């Protein structure tokens, strides 16, 4: 058989086959069409039956299909259809017209040559697939794919023709454009303008805008608006008229840098670029020019804006263009990774306008993308003002490219003036505007509208245009200016007591005057400076009245409410609203954003000298700073909160602050532990006086944790049980969670596996709903202890990985060093000393970044013990000595003292360590199994000083508890130390003891 092709475009046709008339009848033709549509796979016979006979199949459908295949082979040759029995497919040598067309389109795009594209359009000239074939499940995807190919052929051919300076061919290739196809309209605008018909190009945009508004109720996209703006402001810059629409004159170098960044992103992966300059200087126009260029290439453009009133909303700008992006806001790393993946699904330009208004979570996302973004075509462009965006610029300085945008130079202004027909005023415009882009453009627009002369200020330009919208339109715009950059007709209508439709009509008039533009969600001022001019020129009493009304209307948006309350002089209301906004930020795990909000709340509260409010804000900020690991700042806030609460006479507030002052912040910063206990005693007393069982549960729980870290385990267990009783009496999940966490701690560090598992079983289901992310980390970490006890290393690794992930997800960076240190400990237990040293060093480094009087010494103790085992005693001594300097609680002093006494041979250090071991108080049959390293080191130090009997006495409680609780690693390590001490005493059982420890190690995946 010669070359055979099947034509799906138009009516089904077979060319090049020996038969001419074909098999006759619609059913064999439908079978051939079905196989051609699914040409890349074998179609199962049951699927063929369903397609050919959707209502009633023949009595023997498989045989009927085989008969049809035979008729096709007889008519067109045996190689037309392959397969048999279970399924059939189109022969591999058979060509299909749509595949040939797709190849031609690819060639057109690759070579920027319109000729292959025109041949593809000839192949697709019928503009429909399988004419005469009814609509069915199997035809719909094929027809959709055909429509997409036809659109791609038109676009690619028009692009290639424009690139070669042939707008006529481009216009012919585009043909009739779908009324809602924005990329096609952008191409049509470019081609029409390149053909010399600027007015026609502008009409194309107007038809698109009207169609989108009527059919979908949305404005044109960024790329479409950018093309329209470029048509309005394009000047003779020497660029080819076929070039994609670009920004204003005088920006060639900046445009070139942005284009180069896009090319680099396409070849090398994610890039982040910041366009920095003052308001109105042309940042947005420059980004929009790139957006038009990128969209014309067929890549995706996502455009969003940051609003000052939405800082506390987690990743809000991204949520506007990637729906549901913030739905999992308590899993930061997963969200960031997920956002990166979604952005990189296809070549994408993401434009973030007004980045200076972004919350820190958005800035942190950009940092993540810049450092860890996928190696796929993704360019992120942020525009921001330098002064307001200083913090964002500092965070992103080392990981982003920065384009500084300054005023237009005199030649650029002269070109703009000449294009506007007023070259005589170029020098005057340059002098008066000093090259400020918006001022230049607005001046020229004013002249084009019939103005005379050059205005003195930008304000004069804006106010002149404001007068053209009439008194009622001006009232709408001035009320809208109070709301900020976006003007919501519904809100403005409520502010003014008007109908929303009436306000919307006034907004449309303002759009015509260039004062407003259609945004993605509502109207927006054409530029921030337009809004600022309108706001500043509104009489102060009227502004204040508008702000008060807006605050009432926007109560559901606390950060926005706060802004209006501040502007109206209601600082107390603003402070309370900012407290609510900060709480929302905390719930979204955006602690840095919460800290900023609380700083604003504190300023507002202090303005009105409201001690109760000041105390609440300081307490909240202290708790946020605890999460951030800035212990000194957190403690300073809590101390100031105490003074404010006492001045206000609020006992309940005093109780909560006293609990915090005896809590994690104080121990992390190294406050005397006796002082912490006094604060907790006061909190407990106030809780009793107030009858607050929930506060009692929380205070007792932390007291149990503190007692655990002071090696008073019997007391800790008693306190934990009292906490659980109070938590149950309180009747709230949050109180019970805190109480169970308190009881869990002594059980965990005693190694009491059974009681620990019982507590974890009750605690686990309560943690998520209670919203206590920090406690989730500890529960996940300590759930590894039973697996460690059993030497179930696979489960241990999984549990530790879960805890580590939660540490990042819950924005608790201060806890990282603790987790890393214990991961190194597990490596050491398994004999992986290189991994243990690596993780131990990392933990010490992490702890140094956020000094913590528990976490730092713990990391040092684990690394020091590993270094001793690795035969590096000098390094171990240095690490352990630094850890001991930081340690305050008895548990951490002993963790460092034990191995330090062993490695130095110091009598004084050994005496102190031994005294701490003797002071451990535990319930009968229990011991500090999680501190076994320290206890074993003390025993080894005694043996080293020639007192093996003392060594065995130190080890006895540890070994008994390990055997009683089934703690395999402690049995192995303490058993070896005990065998060595027994040998030192000359006991006959020494060899058997050593053999038992070795055998257990071998069975448990520990070094023998």
WOURSUL-V555365 format. One record per residue. N is the residue number from 1. PHI is phi as a letter, one per 20 degrees, with the letter a starting at -180 (* if undefined). PSI is psi as a letter, one per 20 degrees, with the letter a starting at -180 (none if undefined). NEAR is the number of other C-alpha atoms within 12 Angstrom. Layout:
<<N;PHI;PSI;NEAR> <N;PHI;PSI;NEAR>>
This chain:
<<1;*;p;19> <2;f;a;17> <3;f;p;20> <4;d;p;27> <5;c;q;31> <6;d;p;37> <7;d;o;33> <8;e;h;42> <9;f;p;39> <10;m;c;24> <11;e;q;23> <12;g;p;31> <13;b;q;30> <14;d;p;32> <15;c;q;26> <16;n;j;21> <17;e;q;27> <18;f;h;23> <19;f;q;23> <20;d;g;16> <21;f;h;16> <22;n;a;25> <23;f;i;27> <24;m;q;19> <25;n;q;14> <26;f;h;20> <27;f;g;25> <28;f;h;32> <29;f;h;32> <30;f;h;36> <31;f;g;44> <32;f;g;48> <33;f;g;41> <34;f;g;40> <35;f;h;41> <36;f;h;41> <37;f;g;37> <38;d;l;26> <39;f;i;30> <40;e;j;19> <41;b;r;18> <42;e;p;26> <43;e;o;32> <44;g;q;22> <45;g;g;30> <46;g;h;23> <47;f;h;25> <48;f;g;38> <49;g;g;31> <50;f;h;24> <51;f;h;31> <52;f;h;34> <53;c;m;24> <54;f;h;18> <55;e;f;9> <56;c;o;12> <57;e;q;19> <58;f;r;15> <59;f;h;11> <60;c;n;14> <61;f;h;24> <62;f;g;26> <63;f;h;21> <64;f;g;24> <65;f;g;37> <66;f;h;26> <67;f;g;20> <68;f;g;32> <69;f;g;38> <70;f;g;26> <71;f;h;26> <72;f;g;38> <73;f;h;28> <74;f;h;23> <75;f;h;28> <76;d;i;35> <77;o;q;30> <78;f;i;25> <79;e;i;27> <80;f;g;41> <81;c;p;37> <82;d;r;29> <83;n;a;25> <84;r;r;23> <85;m;e;21> <86;f;h;20> <87;a;r;25> <88;c;q;36> <89;b;r;32> <90;f;q;36> <91;g;q;33> <92;f;h;23> <93;e;i;23> <94;e;p;33> <95;e;q;29> <96;c;p;35> <97;g;h;37> <98;f;h;40> <99;f;g;28> <100;f;g;28> <101;f;g;33> <102;f;h;32> <103;f;g;24> <104;f;h;34> <105;f;g;39> <106;g;g;26> <107;f;g;24> <108;g;g;31> <109;f;g;30> <110;f;g;18> <111;e;i;20> <112;l;l;25> <113;d;p;29> <114;f;i;39> <115;g;g;30> <116;f;h;31> <117;f;h;43> <118;f;h;35> <119;f;h;27> <120;f;g;37> <121;f;h;40> <122;f;g;25> <123;f;h;32> <124;e;j;37> <125;f;h;28> <126;f;i;22> <127;m;k;28> <128;b;q;29> <129;d;p;36> <130;l;l;34> <131;g;p;20> <132;n;i;18> <133;e;p;29> <134;f;q;18> <135;f;p;17> <136;b;r;19> <137;g;h;19> <138;e;i;28> <139;e;h;29> <140;f;g;19> <141;f;h;17> <142;f;g;28> <143;f;h;27> <144;f;g;19> <145;f;h;21> <146;f;g;32> <147;f;g;25> <148;f;h;22> <149;f;g;35> <150;f;g;40> <151;f;g;35> <152;f;h;36> <153;f;g;45> <154;f;g;47> <155;f;g;46> <156;f;g;42> <157;f;g;48> <158;f;g;49> <159;g;g;48> <160;f;h;41> <161;f;g;37> <162;f;h;37> <163;f;h;30> <164;e;j;24> <165;m;k;24> <166;c;m;30> <167;f;h;32> <168;f;g;28> <169;f;h;31> <170;f;g;38> <171;f;g;35> <172;f;h;27> <173;f;h;39> <174;f;h;39> <175;m;b;25> <176;f;p;19> <177;d;p;25> <178;g;p;20> <179;g;h;25> <180;d;j;28> <181;e;n;27> <182;f;g;38> <183;g;h;43> <184;f;h;41> <185;f;h;46> <186;f;g;51> <187;f;g;49> <188;f;h;48> <189;f;g;50> <190;f;g;50> <191;f;g;46> <192;f;g;33> <193;f;h;38> <194;f;h;34> <195;f;i;25> <196;n;j;19> <197;d;m;21> <198;f;g;25> <199;f;g;19> <200;f;h;22> <201;f;g;31> <202;f;h;29> <203;f;h;21> <204;g;g;36> <205;f;g;41> <206;f;h;26> <207;f;g;28> <208;f;g;34> <209;f;g;30> <210;f;g;20> <211;f;g;22> <212;f;g;24> <213;f;g;21> <214;f;g;15> <215;e;g;14> <216;d;i;14> <217;m;k;17> <218;c;q;22> <219;e;r;31> <220;f;q;35> <221;f;r;36> <222;g;g;43> <223;f;g;46> <224;f;g;46> <225;f;h;41> <226;f;g;40> <227;f;h;49> <228;f;g;41> <229;f;g;32> <230;f;h;39> <231;f;h;38> <232;f;h;29> <233;d;j;34> <234;f;q;37> <235;c;r;30> <236;f;n;24> <237;d;j;25> <238;n;i;13> <239;f;q;17> <240;f;p;20> <241;f;i;30> <242;e;i;32> <243;f;q;35> <244;g;q;40> <245;g;p;44> <246;c;a;47> <247;e;a;44> <248;f;r;44> <249;f;q;39> <250;n;j;33> <251;c;k;34> <252;g;g;23> <253;f;g;18> <254;f;h;33> <255;f;g;34> <256;f;h;21> <257;f;g;25> <258;f;g;40> <259;f;g;29> <260;f;h;21> <261;f;h;32> <262;f;g;37> <263;f;g;27> <264;f;g;22> <265;f;h;32> <266;f;h;26> <267;e;h;18> <268;d;i;19> <269;o;a;30> <270;g;p;40> <271;c;q;42> <272;c;p;40> <273;c;p;44> <274;d;p;47> <275;d;o;42> <276;d;p;39> <277;r;r;32> <278;f;r;28> <279;f;p;35> <280;n;j;37> <281;e;i;36> <282;o;j;43> <283;f;g;44> <284;f;g;44> <285;f;h;41> <286;f;g;47> <287;f;h;52> <288;f;h;43> <289;f;g;44> <290;f;g;51> <291;g;g;46> <292;f;g;46> <293;f;g;39> <294;f;g;42> <295;f;h;37> <296;f;h;40> <297;f;i;35> <298;n;j;27> <299;e;r;28> <300;e;p;33> <301;d;p;40> <302;d;p;39> <303;c;p;40> <304;b;r;35> <305;c;q;39> <306;e;p;38> <307;d;p;33> <308;g;h;31> <309;f;i;32> <310;d;k;40> <311;g;h;40> <312;e;i;44> <313;e;p;43> <314;f;o;43> <315;l;k;45> <316;g;g;36> <317;g;h;41> <318;f;h;41> <319;f;h;27> <320;f;h;25> <321;d;i;28> <322;c;n;23> <323;g;q;16> <324;m;j;19> <325;f;h;31> <326;e;j;32> <327;f;h;22> <328;d;l;24> <329;f;i;32> <330;e;j;36> <331;d;m;28> <332;g;g;35> <333;f;h;29> <334;f;g;25> <335;f;g;34> <336;f;g;36> <337;f;g;24> <338;f;g;27> <339;f;g;36> <340;g;g;37> <341;f;g;25> <342;f;h;29> <343;f;h;35> <344;e;j;31> <345;f;h;18> <346;b;r;25> <347;g;p;33> <348;c;p;36> <349;d;p;48> <350;d;p;48> <351;d;p;44> <352;d;o;43> <353;e;q;40> <354;l;l;40> <355;f;h;47> <356;f;i;37> <357;e;i;37> <358;f;q;40> <359;f;r;41> <360;f;h;40> <361;f;h;42> <362;f;g;43> <363;f;g;44> <364;f;h;33> <365;f;g;38> <366;f;h;45> <367;f;g;32> <368;f;g;30> <369;f;g;38> <370;f;h;32> <371;e;h;23> <372;c;j;23> <373;f;q;31> <374;f;q;31> <375;e;m;25> <376;c;r;28> <377;f;n;34> <378;b;p;42> <379;d;p;50> <380;d;p;48> <381;d;p;47> <382;d;p;48> <383;d;p;45> <384;b;q;42> <385;e;q;33> <386;f;g;29> <387;f;g;17> <388;f;h;21> <389;d;k;32> <390;g;g;20> <391;f;g;24> <392;f;g;34> <393;f;h;35> <394;f;g;21> <395;f;h;22> <396;e;j;29> <397;g;g;23> <398;e;i;17> <399;c;j;26> <400;c;r;30> <401;e;q;29> <402;c;p;28> <403;d;o;32> <404;e;p;27> <405;d;o;35> <406;d;a;26> <407;f;q;31> <408;f;q;32> <409;e;r;27> <410;g;g;27> <411;f;h;23> <412;f;g;32> <413;f;h;43> <414;f;g;32> <415;f;g;33> <416;f;g;39> <417;f;h;36> <418;f;g;25> <419;f;h;27> <420;e;j;29> <421;n;j;17> <422;c;l;26> <423;f;h;22> <424;f;h;19> <425;e;j;29> <426;g;g;31> <427;f;g;25> <428;f;g;24> <429;f;g;40> <430;f;g;33> <431;f;g;23> <432;f;h;23> <433;e;i;33> <434;l;k;25> <435;m;j;35> <436;f;p;34> <437;g;g;42> <438;f;g;38> <439;f;g;36> <440;f;g;45> <441;f;g;42> <442;f;h;40> <443;f;g;41> <444;f;h;39> <445;f;g;32> <446;f;g;31> <447;f;g;25> <448;f;h;21> <449;e;j;18> <450;o;j;14> <451;f;q;18> <452;c;p;16> <453;m;r;22> <454;d;p;32> <455;f;q;28> <456;f;h;20> <457;b;r;23> <458;f;h;34> <459;g;g;25> <460;f;h;23> <461;f;g;36> <462;f;g;41> <463;f;h;31> <464;f;g;31> <465;f;h;34> <466;f;h;35> <467;f;h;22> <468;f;i;23> <469;e;i;28> <470;n;r;19> <471;f;g;14> <472;f;h;24> <473;f;h;32> <474;f;h;30> <475;f;g;32> <476;f;g;45> <477;f;h;54> <478;f;h;44> <479;f;g;44> <480;f;h;45> <481;f;h;41> <482;f;h;44> <483;f;i;44> <484;o;b;39> <485;f;h;38> <486;d;q;37> <487;d;o;42> <488;e;o;35> <489;g;h;34> <490;f;g;29> <491;f;g;33> <492;f;h;39> <493;f;g;30> <494;f;h;25> <495;f;h;34> <496;e;i;28> <497;m;k;18> <498;d;r;21> <499;e;p;18> <500;g;h;21> <501;f;g;17> <502;f;g;21> <503;f;h;32> <504;f;h;29> <505;f;g;23> <506;f;h;35> <507;f;h;43> <508;f;h;28> <509;f;h;28> <510;f;h;37> <511;f;g;27> <512;f;h;20> <513;e;i;29> <514;m;j;31> <515;e;h;45> <516;c;r;38> <517;c;q;34> <518;f;p;36> <519;e;a;29> <520;f;h;25> <521;d;h;20> <522;a;a;24> <523;e;q;38> <524;c;q;34> <525;f;q;37> <526;g;h;38> <527;b;q;38> <528;g;h;34> <529;f;h;33> <530;f;g;39> <531;f;g;35> <532;f;h;28> <533;f;g;32> <534;f;g;40> <535;f;g;34> <536;f;h;21> <537;e;j;24> <538;e;p;25> <539;g;p;16> <540;g;g;18> <541;f;h;14> <542;f;h;23> <543;g;g;31> <544;f;g;26> <545;f;g;25> <546;f;g;37> <547;f;g;38> <548;f;g;32> <549;f;g;29> <550;f;h;39> <551;f;g;34> <552;f;h;26> <553;f;h;25> <554;d;k;27> <555;f;h;24> <556;f;i;18> <557;d;n;27> <558;f;h;35> <559;f;h;41> <560;f;g;37> <561;g;g;38> <562;f;g;43> <563;f;g;41> <564;f;h;37> <565;f;g;37> <566;f;g;32> <567;f;h;30> <568;e;i;27> <569;n;j;25> <570;e;n;26> <571;f;h;31> <572;f;g;32> <573;f;h;33> <574;f;g;42> <575;f;g;43> <576;f;h;37> <577;f;h;40> <578;f;h;47> <579;f;g;42> <580;f;g;31> <581;f;h;42> <582;f;h;42> <583;f;h;34> <584;f;h;31> <585;f;g;38> <586;f;g;40> <587;f;h;34> <588;e;j;36> <589;l;k;42> <590;d;m;42> <591;f;h;42> <592;f;g;36> <593;f;g;42> <594;f;h;40> <595;f;g;41> <596;f;g;32> <597;f;g;45> <598;f;h;44> <599;f;g;29> <600;f;h;32> <601;f;h;44> <602;f;g;40> <603;g;g;26> <604;f;g;33> <605;f;h;34> <606;f;h;24> <607;f;h;21> <608;e;j;21> <609;l;l;19> <610;e;n;26> <611;f;g;29> <612;f;g;32> <613;f;g;37> <614;g;g;41> <615;f;g;42> <616;f;g;40> <617;f;g;48> <618;f;h;43> <619;f;g;43> <620;f;g;42> <621;f;h;44> <622;g;g;41> <623;f;h;42> <624;f;g;41> <625;f;h;37> <626;f;g;40> <627;f;h;37> <628;e;i;35> <629;m;j;36> <630;e;m;31> <631;f;g;33> <632;f;g;27> <633;f;h;26> <634;f;g;35> <635;f;h;36> <636;f;g;26> <637;f;g;37> <638;f;h;42> <639;f;g;29> <640;f;h;30> <641;f;h;37> <642;g;g;37> <643;f;g;25> <644;f;g;31> <645;f;g;31> <646;f;h;23> <647;f;h;20> <648;f;i;21> <649;m;k;18> <650;e;o;24> <651;f;h;28> <652;f;g;30> <653;f;h;35> <654;g;h;38> <655;f;g;39> <656;f;g;40> <657;f;h;47> <658;f;g;42> <659;f;g;41> <660;f;h;45> <661;f;i;45> <662;e;j;40> <663;e;b;43> <664;f;g;42> <665;g;g;42> <666;f;g;42> <667;f;h;40> <668;f;h;39> <669;e;i;33> <670;n;k;31> <671;f;q;28> <672;g;p;24> <673;f;h;31> <674;f;h;22> <675;f;h;20> <676;f;g;34> <677;f;h;31> <678;f;g;22> <679;f;g;33> <680;f;h;39> <681;f;g;27> <682;f;g;30> <683;f;g;40> <684;f;h;40> <685;f;g;26> <686;f;h;27> <687;f;h;31> <688;f;g;22> <689;f;h;16> <690;e;i;20> <691;m;k;20> <692;e;n;27> <693;f;h;32> <694;f;g;35> <695;f;h;43> <696;f;g;42> <697;f;g;44> <698;f;g;47> <699;f;g;50> <700;f;h;48> <701;f;g;44> <702;f;h;48> <703;f;h;49> <704;f;g;41> <705;f;g;45> <706;f;g;41> <707;f;h;37> <708;g;g;39> <709;f;i;41> <710;d;j;37> <711;m;k;38> <712;d;m;35> <713;f;h;40> <714;f;g;32> <715;f;h;29> <716;f;g;38> <717;f;g;42> <718;f;g;29> <719;f;g;36> <720;f;g;40> <721;f;h;33> <722;f;h;32> <723;f;g;38> <724;f;h;41> <725;f;g;28> <726;f;h;36> <727;f;h;33> <728;f;h;24> <729;f;h;21> <730;f;h;25> <731;m;j;19> <732;c;q;23> <733;f;h;29> <734;f;g;31> <735;f;g;36> <736;f;h;42> <737;f;g;45> <738;g;g;49> <739;f;g;49> <740;f;h;50> <741;f;h;50> <742;f;g;48> <743;f;h;49> <744;g;h;50> <745;f;g;48> <746;f;h;46> <747;f;g;44> <748;f;g;44> <749;e;i;41> <750;f;i;46> <751;m;k;44> <752;f;n;39> <753;f;g;34> <754;g;g;23> <755;g;h;26> <756;f;g;34> <757;f;h;27> <758;f;g;20> <759;f;g;33> <760;f;h;35> <761;f;h;20> <762;e;h;22> <763;f;g;35> <764;g;g;32> <765;f;i;20> <766;e;i;27> <767;f;g;29> <768;g;g;22> <769;g;h;16> <770;f;i;21> <771;m;k;26> <772;d;m;33> <773;g;h;35> <774;f;h;39> <775;f;h;34> <776;f;h;39> <777;f;g;37> <778;f;h;38> <779;f;g;41> <780;f;g;36> <781;f;g;40> <782;f;i;41> <783;f;i;40> <784;f;i;37> <785;f;g;45> <786;g;h;36> <787;f;h;30> <788;f;g;41> <789;g;h;38> <790;e;j;30> <791;l;k;31> <792;e;n;25> <793;f;h;26> <794;f;g;18> <795;f;h;22> <796;g;g;30> <797;f;g;29> <798;f;g;21> <799;f;g;31> <800;f;h;36> <801;f;h;24> <802;f;g;26> <803;f;g;35> <804;f;g;35> <805;f;g;30> <806;f;h;34> <807;g;g;37> <808;f;g;33> <809;f;h;32> <810;e;j;39> <811;l;l;40> <812;c;m;41> <813;f;h;35> <814;f;h;38> <815;e;i;44> <816;f;g;45> <817;f;h;41> <818;f;g;45> <819;f;g;43> <820;f;g;42> <821;f;g;42> <822;f;h;46> <823;f;g;42> <824;f;h;39> <825;g;g;44> <826;f;g;40> <827;g;g;33> <828;f;g;34> <829;g;h;37> <830;e;j;33> <831;n;j;25> <832;e;m;23> <833;f;h;30> <834;f;g;21> <835;f;h;26> <836;f;g;33> <837;f;g;38> <838;g;g;26> <839;f;h;34> <840;f;g;42> <841;f;h;36> <842;f;g;28> <843;f;g;40> <844;f;g;38> <845;f;g;27> <846;f;g;29> <847;f;h;34> <848;f;h;28> <849;f;h;21> <850;c;m;30> <851;g;p;38> <852;c;p;43> <853;f;i;40> <854;d;g;45> <855;f;g;46> <856;f;g;50> <857;f;h;44> <858;f;g;51> <859;f;g;50> <860;f;g;55> <861;f;g;51> <862;f;g;55> <863;f;g;54> <864;g;g;50> <865;f;h;49> <866;f;g;43> <867;f;h;35> <868;f;g;32> <869;f;h;29> <870;e;j;21> <871;m;k;17> <872;c;m;19> <873;f;h;24> <874;f;g;20> <875;f;g;25> <876;g;g;35> <877;f;g;32> <878;f;g;25> <879;f;g;38> <880;f;h;43> <881;f;g;31> <882;f;h;30> <883;f;g;40> <884;f;h;36> <885;f;h;24> <886;e;h;34> <887;f;p;37> <888;d;g;33> <889;f;q;39> <890;g;h;39> <891;f;h;41> <892;e;h;42> <893;f;g;43> <894;f;h;48> <895;g;h;51> <896;e;h;50> <897;f;g;53> <898;g;f;50> <899;f;h;49> <900;f;g;47> <901;f;h;42> <902;f;g;40> <903;f;h;37> <904;e;h;28> <905;m;j;25> <906;f;p;22> <907;f;g;21> <908;f;g;17> <909;f;h;30> <910;f;h;35> <911;f;g;24> <912;f;g;23> <913;f;g;37> <914;f;h;36> <915;f;h;21> <916;f;h;31> <917;f;g;41> <918;f;h;24> <919;e;i;21> <920;f;p;34> <921;d;o;27> <922;c;q;32> <923;g;q;23> <924;g;p;18> <925;n;i;23> <926;d;r;34> <927;b;r;42> <928;e;m;49> <929;f;h;45> <930;f;i;41> <931;d;k;43> <932;g;h;45> <933;g;g;44> <934;f;g;43> <935;f;g;49> <936;f;h;47> <937;f;h;45> <938;f;g;48> <939;f;g;45> <940;f;h;43> <941;f;g;39> <942;f;g;38> <943;f;h;32> <944;f;h;26> <945;e;j;24> <946;n;k;18> <947;c;m;22> <948;f;h;28> <949;f;g;28> <950;f;h;26> <951;g;g;38> <952;f;h;36> <953;f;h;28> <954;f;h;39> <955;f;h;45> <956;g;g;31> <957;f;h;35> <958;f;g;45> <959;f;g;37> <960;f;g;27> <961;f;g;31> <962;f;g;34> <963;f;h;28> <964;f;h;24> <965;e;i;32> <966;m;l;28> <967;e;n;39> <968;g;g;42> <969;g;h;48> <970;f;h;45> <971;g;g;43> <972;f;g;41> <973;f;g;40> <974;f;h;45> <975;f;g;42> <976;f;g;35> <977;f;h;41> <978;f;h;45> <979;f;g;37> <980;f;h;36> <981;f;h;38> <982;f;h;31> <983;f;h;25> <984;f;h;26> <985;e;i;20> <986;m;k;14> <987;f;p;19> <988;f;h;15> <989;f;i;19> <990;g;g;23> <991;f;g;21> <992;f;g;19> <993;f;g;27> <994;f;g;28> <995;f;h;20> <996;f;g;24> <997;f;g;32> <998;f;g;27> <999;f;g;21> <1000;f;h;29> <1001;f;g;29> <1002;f;g;19> <1003;f;h;19> <1004;d;j;28> <1005;m;k;26> <1006;d;q;30> <1007;f;p;23> <1008;e;none;21>>
